[in-house]
Amino acid sequence: MRRVLKMCVTIAVLACAMGSGAVAAEEVDLLLVLSADVSRSVDAAKFQLQRNGYAQAITTPQVLKAIQSGPHGSIGVAFVEWSGVGAQKVVIDWTRISDNKSAQDFASQIVEAPRPFADRTSISGAIEFSMAQFERAPFQASRRTIDVSGDGTNNSGRDVVLARDEALAKGATINGLVILSDRPIPWNPDHTNPPGGLEKYYRDNVIGGPGAFVTVAENFESFGQAIINKLIAEIASVGHPRYALRLPPPR
């Protein structure tokens, strides 16, 4: 009798476990990791311009219209900031954005969060960390995109091409937003102004996947409009392979 009772309890526990696992995660049209560079070349003024740019972009009517135009009318977004090896942080965890209120809430958190660090520039580390976030997302989507913004080359951690190719093999798309620098940093001019330009560096080493593209902001002041255009393109999935959208400097 004891053996029969034990068997019944085991079956009941397994049934409950299977039942709880059978609950499907909420579907959204896109899982998007916004992955922002906060390395040493990004000074306090540039950092604030970048933060404000993301906050304003996610709440613009054009971006909200792109979000609501999908089959599910929503996307899942996580905001990550990164610097050198081991210096990555989820600033805002996965959030479902579907309307003005959810977008405004997300934007408010971007503006209010403190800066996590300022180290070297590990784009490879940023890609790896962003990929790990997809595994813990509470939503499901057929598209997974990493949106990497930065103002310099990979100078810390493993080879960025290897990290990119591993991410692409797992079905992710990586888009880039490069912020050009008028004046190279004195101690390492090739970091922000590599041979051929930072746009070419991102096209050759960072972006990849279906419809991957690079958006160019001539400087941090034009970053806000650049991220608006970029978000609309990747949410609507209308990016063109190896394409670069160049924005004029502000007047």
Backbone hydrogen bonds, N-H to C=O, Kabsch-Sander energy under -0.5 kcal/mol:
donor,donor_aa,acceptor,acceptor_aa,energy
5,L,1,M,-2.4
6,K,2,R,-2.3
7,M,3,R,-2.0
8,C,4,V,-2.1
9,V,5,L,-2.3
10,T,6,K,-2.3
11,I,7,M,-2.4
12,A,8,C,-2.3
13,V,9,V,-2.5
14,L,10,T,-2.4
15,A,11,I,-2.4
16,C,12,A,-2.2
17,A,13,V,-2.4
18,M,14,L,-2.6
19,G,15,A,-2.3
20,S,16,C,-2.6
21,G,17,A,-1.9
22,A,18,M,-1.1
23,V,20,S,-0.9
24,A,22,A,-0.6
26,E,138,P,-0.7
28,V,140,Q,-2.9
29,D,74,S,-2.9
31,L,143,R,-2.2
32,L,30,L,-0.6
32,L,76,G,-3.1
33,V,145,T,-2.5
34,L,32,L,-0.7
34,L,78,A,-2.9
35,S,33,V,-0.8
35,S,147,D,-3.0
36,A,34,L,-0.7
36,A,80,V,-3.0
37,D,149,S,-1.3
38,V,82,W,-2.9
40,R,119,D,-2.9
42,V,39,S,-1.9
43,D,41,S,-1.0
47,F,43,D,-2.9
48,Q,44,A,-2.1
49,L,45,A,-2.0
50,Q,46,K,-2.4
51,R,47,F,-2.5
52,N,48,Q,-2.8
53,G,49,L,-2.0
54,Y,50,Q,-2.0
55,A,51,R,-2.4
56,Q,52,N,-2.7
57,A,53,G,-2.2
58,I,54,Y,-2.1
59,T,55,A,-0.6
59,T,56,Q,-0.6
60,T,57,A,-1.3
64,L,60,T,-2.4
65,K,61,P,-2.4
66,A,62,Q,-1.8
67,I,63,V,-2.3
68,Q,64,L,-2.5
69,S,65,K,-0.9
70,G,67,I,-1.0
75,I,97,I,-1.9
76,G,30,L,-3.0
77,V,95,T,-2.6
78,A,32,L,-2.1
79,F,92,I,-2.4
80,V,34,L,-3.5
80,V,78,A,-0.6
81,E,89,K,-2.2
82,W,36,A,-2.4
83,S,84,G,-0.6
83,S,87,A,-2.4
87,A,84,G,-2.3
88,Q,86,G,-0.8
89,K,81,E,-2.5
91,V,79,F,-1.9
91,V,89,K,-1.0
92,I,79,F,-1.9
95,T,77,V,-2.0
97,I,75,I,-2.8
97,I,95,T,-0.6
98,S,96,R,-0.5
103,A,99,D,-2.0
104,Q,100,N,-2.6
105,D,101,K,-2.5
106,F,102,S,-1.8
107,A,103,A,-2.5
108,S,104,Q,-2.4
109,Q,105,D,-1.6
110,I,106,F,-1.6
111,V,107,A,-2.0
112,E,108,S,-1.9
113,A,109,Q,-1.6
122,S,83,S,-2.8
122,S,120,R,-0.6
123,I,121,T,-0.7
126,A,122,S,-1.9
127,I,123,I,-2.3
128,E,124,S,-2.3
129,F,125,G,-2.5
130,S,126,A,-2.4
131,M,127,I,-2.4
132,A,128,E,-1.7
133,Q,129,F,-1.1
134,F,130,S,-0.9
134,F,131,M,-0.6
135,E,131,M,-0.8
136,R,132,A,-0.6
136,R,133,Q,-0.8
137,A,134,F,-1.2
140,Q,26,E,-2.5
145,T,31,L,-2.8
146,I,173,T,-2.9
147,D,33,V,-3.1
147,D,145,T,-0.5
148,V,146,I,-0.8
148,V,175,N,-2.5
149,S,35,S,-2.3
149,S,147,D,-0.6
150,G,177,L,-2.1
153,T,191,H,-1.7
155,N,121,T,-3.0
155,N,153,T,-0.5
156,S,121,T,-0.8
163,A,159,D,-1.7
164,R,160,V,-2.6
165,D,161,V,-2.8
166,E,162,L,-2.1
167,A,163,A,-1.9
168,L,164,R,-2.5
169,A,165,D,-2.0
170,K,166,E,-0.8
170,K,167,A,-0.7
171,G,168,L,-1.8
172,A,167,A,-1.9
173,T,144,R,-2.3
174,I,208,G,-3.0
175,N,146,I,-2.6
175,N,173,T,-0.5
176,G,213,F,-2.2
177,L,148,V,-2.6
178,V,215,T,-2.3
179,I,150,G,-2.3
180,L,178,V,-0.7
180,L,217,A,-2.5
188,N,185,I,-1.2
191,H,188,N,-1.7
192,T,188,N,-0.6
193,N,189,P,-1.7
197,G,194,P,-2.6
201,Y,197,G,-1.8
202,Y,198,L,-2.4
203,R,199,E,-2.2
204,D,200,K,-2.6
205,N,201,Y,-2.3
206,V,202,Y,-2.0
207,I,202,Y,-2.3
208,G,174,I,-2.0
212,A,209,G,-2.0
214,V,243,Y,-3.3
215,T,176,G,-2.8
216,V,245,L,-3.8
217,A,178,V,-2.8
217,A,215,T,-0.5
218,E,216,V,-0.5
222,S,219,N,-0.8
223,F,220,F,-1.2
226,A,222,S,-1.7
227,I,223,F,-2.6
228,I,224,G,-1.6
229,N,225,Q,-2.3
230,K,226,A,-2.2
231,L,227,I,-2.8
232,I,228,I,-2.2
233,A,229,N,-2.0
234,E,230,K,-2.6
235,I,231,L,-2.7
236,A,232,I,-2.1
237,S,233,A,-0.5
238,V,233,A,-2.6
239,G,233,A,-0.6
242,R,212,A,-1.3
243,Y,212,A,-0.7
243,Y,240,H,-1.9
245,L,214,V,-1.8
246,R,244,A,-0.7
247,L,216,V,-1.8
247,L,245,L,-0.5
